[in-house]
């Protein structure tokens, strides 16, 4: 889905909106608008308002304002008002939580189409943990580490978040299942893999990012054109 006019894309390994995630401030500056639209969809069953409050406190420290889009169920993702909010946003952040719920809520909805349009028109898009997982295709199934369908904002890239705390068994399964053109981005908590508008990729934050191709570590250059 990538185009020449896409905005920055940040794939965060979890632990969002905490010390170590100061890269959020630059993403906000790149967006060029005071508001950060936060989608707490993945946290729908885990106190979504708490996620919004956490984001508000974190971004408030930079002088940013959080505008929550409470898309918690599929019916919400079908509402034109929510889609308009997302389409007009310049910085959209998908929180952590349940990747399976997030995918089922957003798939083939006006809200998802609006997010894709916003990114293709230069908006910043960030996702942490579940929010990062769904943005790739395929997606890592958190229940066991196998691969399943993602939403595919970026193709042939699967995000493995919480890599510094992920079980060795599940991580091994995920990495070994990745063959051919598929890339696995194993991202530590409070760490981001960022795609800049020129198509280049970089890492930032408290931890590390490891890219795997055919079960072996590789450089960021293998992500070119993703």
matplotlib code that plots the C-alpha trace (Angstrom):
import matplotlib.pyplot as plt

x = [0.0, 3.0, 3.1, 5.6, 3.4, 3.1, 3.8, 6.1, 5.1, 6.2, 6.0, 6.5, 7.3, 5.0, 5.3, 4.0, 3.8, 6.6, 10.1, 12.2, 9.5, 10.7, 10.6, 6.9, 7.8, 9.5, 6.7, 4.3, 6.4, 6.5, 2.7, 2.6, -0.7, -1.4, -3.7, -2.8, -5.8, -5.6, -7.4, -7.7, -9.5, -7.1, -7.7, -11.5, -11.7, -8.9, -10.0, -9.7, -10.2, -7.2, -5.2, -6.5, -5.6, -2.1, -1.6, -2.9, -0.5, 2.4, 1.8, 0.8, 4.3, 5.3, 2.5, 0.4, -3.3, -4.9, -8.1, -9.5, -11.5, -13.4, -13.7, -14.2, -16.5, -17.1, -20.2, -18.0, -15.7, -18.6, -19.6, -18.9, -18.1, -15.2, -13.9, -13.9, -11.9, -9.3, -9.2, -8.6, -6.0, -2.3, -1.1, -3.0, -1.8, -3.1, -2.7, -1.7, -4.1, -5.7, -4.5, -7.2, -9.9, -8.3, -8.1, -11.7, -13.0, -11.1, -10.9, -12.9, -14.4, -14.6, -12.3, -9.6, -10.0, -9.7, -6.5, -5.0, -6.0, -4.6, -1.3, -1.1, -1.7, 1.2, -0.2, 1.9, 0.7, 2.0, 1.0, 2.3, 2.2, -1.2, -1.4, 1.9, 1.1, -2.1, -0.4, 1.7, 0.7, 1.0, 0.4, 1.9, -0.8, 0.0, -1.6, 1.3, 3.5, 2.2, 1.3, -2.1, -3.7, -2.9, -4.4, -1.5, -0.6, 2.8, 3.1, 5.5, 6.4, 5.3, 5.9, 6.9, 6.5, 7.8, 10.7, 12.8, 10.0, 8.5, 8.9, 11.8, 9.5, 7.0, 9.7, 11.5, 8.2, 7.5, 11.0, 11.2, 7.8, 9.0, 10.2, 10.6, 9.9, 8.5, 10.4, 10.0, 10.6, 11.3, 10.9, 11.7, 9.4, 9.7, 11.5, 10.3, 11.0, 10.2, 9.6, 10.4, 8.5, 11.5, 11.0, 14.0, 13.8, 15.5, 15.3, 15.1, 14.1, 15.2, 15.8, 16.7, 15.1, 16.1, 15.0, 14.8, 14.7, 14.6, 15.2, 18.4, 19.2, 19.4, 20.0, 17.4, 18.2, 16.0, 13.0, 13.5, 10.3, 8.1]
y = [0.0, 2.3, 5.4, 8.2, 10.5, 8.3, 9.8, 8.4, 5.0, 3.9, 0.3, 0.2, -2.9, -2.2, -0.2, 2.8, 6.3, 5.7, 6.9, 5.6, 6.5, 10.1, 9.5, 10.3, 13.9, 14.1, 12.2, 14.7, 17.6, 15.9, 15.8, 19.6, 19.7, 19.8, 16.8, 13.2, 11.0, 7.9, 4.7, 2.5, -0.2, -3.0, -2.1, -2.3, -5.0, -3.6, -0.2, 1.8, 5.1, 4.3, 4.0, 7.4, 8.9, 7.4, 8.8, 12.2, 12.5, 11.4, 13.6, 16.5, 16.6, 17.6, 20.1, 17.8, 17.2, 13.8, 13.5, 10.0, 8.1, 5.6, 2.9, 0.0, -2.3, -3.0, -0.8, 2.1, 1.4, 1.7, 5.2, 8.0, 10.4, 8.3, 7.8, 11.5, 12.1, 9.6, 10.8, 14.4, 13.5, 14.2, 11.8, 8.5, 6.2, 2.7, 1.5, -2.0, -4.7, -7.5, -7.7, -10.1, -7.8, -4.8, -6.7, -7.9, -4.4, -2.5, -4.9, -3.7, -0.7, 3.0, 3.7, 1.5, 3.0, 6.5, 5.5, 4.2, 7.4, 9.6, 7.8, 7.9, 11.6, 12.2, 11.7, 10.0, 6.6, 4.8, 1.5, -0.2, -3.9, -5.0, -1.7, -2.5, -6.1, -5.5, -2.9, -5.6, -8.6, -11.4, -10.8, -12.8, -14.7, -13.8, -17.0, -19.2, -17.3, -18.6, -16.3, -15.1, -12.4, -8.8, -5.6, -5.0, -1.3, -2.7, -6.0, -8.9, -7.6, -9.2, -7.4, -9.4, -6.9, -7.3, -9.2, -8.6, -10.4, -12.8, -16.5, -18.1, -20.9, -18.6, -16.3, -19.3, -20.5, -17.1, -16.7, -20.2, -19.8, -16.7, -17.8, -16.3, -12.6, -12.3, -10.2, -10.4, -7.3, -8.3, -5.1, -4.6, -2.6, 1.2, 0.9, 1.8, 0.7, 3.8, 4.1, 7.7, 9.3, 8.7, 4.9, 4.4, 2.6, 3.3, 2.3, 4.4, 4.1, 2.2, -1.2, -3.0, -4.2, -7.4, -8.1, -11.8, -13.2, -17.0, -17.5, -15.4, -11.9, -9.3, -5.5, -2.8, -2.6, -5.7, -3.6, -1.4, -0.8, -2.2]
z = [0.0, 0.2, -2.1, -2.6, -0.4, 2.6, 6.0, 8.7, 10.0, 13.5, 14.6, 18.4, 20.3, 23.2, 26.5, 24.6, 26.2, 28.7, 29.2, 26.4, 23.8, 23.4, 19.7, 19.9, 20.3, 16.9, 15.3, 16.7, 15.4, 12.0, 12.0, 12.2, 14.2, 17.9, 18.1, 18.2, 17.4, 19.6, 18.7, 21.9, 19.9, 20.9, 24.6, 24.3, 26.9, 29.0, 30.2, 26.9, 28.8, 30.9, 27.6, 26.5, 29.9, 29.7, 26.2, 27.2, 30.1, 27.9, 25.0, 27.2, 28.4, 24.9, 24.6, 22.4, 22.8, 22.5, 20.6, 21.3, 18.6, 20.7, 18.0, 20.4, 18.4, 14.7, 14.7, 15.7, 12.8, 10.4, 11.6, 9.1, 12.0, 13.2, 9.6, 9.1, 12.3, 11.1, 7.6, 8.7, 11.3, 10.9, 13.6, 14.3, 17.1, 17.6, 21.2, 22.4, 23.6, 21.6, 18.0, 17.1, 18.3, 16.6, 13.3, 13.5, 14.3, 11.6, 8.7, 5.6, 7.4, 6.6, 9.6, 8.2, 4.7, 6.3, 8.1, 4.9, 3.0, 5.8, 5.7, 2.0, 2.2, 4.5, 8.0, 10.7, 11.7, 14.8, 16.3, 19.5, 20.2, 18.9, 17.0, 15.3, 14.6, 12.6, 10.3, 8.6, 6.6, 7.7, 11.4, 14.2, 16.2, 19.8, 21.0, 19.8, 17.4, 14.2, 11.3, 10.3, 8.2, 9.0, 7.6, 5.3, 5.5, 4.8, 2.9, 3.5, 6.9, 10.2, 13.5, 16.6, 19.5, 23.1, 21.6, 24.8, 26.8, 24.2, 25.0, 23.2, 22.0, 20.3, 18.9, 17.4, 15.8, 14.3, 12.9, 11.4, 9.7, 7.9, 4.5, 1.0, 0.8, 4.3, 6.8, 10.6, 12.6, 16.2, 18.2, 21.9, 24.2, 24.2, 20.8, 17.3, 13.8, 11.7, 8.0, 6.9, 4.0, 1.7, 2.2, 4.4, 7.7, 11.0, 14.6, 17.8, 21.4, 24.5, 23.0, 19.8, 16.6, 14.8, 11.3, 10.2, 6.7, 6.2, 9.9, 10.0, 11.2, 8.4, 8.0, 7.6, 3.9, 3.3, 4.2, 1.2, -0.8, 2.0]

ax = plt.figure().add_subplot(projection="3d")
ax.plot(x, y, z, "-o")
ax.set_aspect("equal")
plt.show()
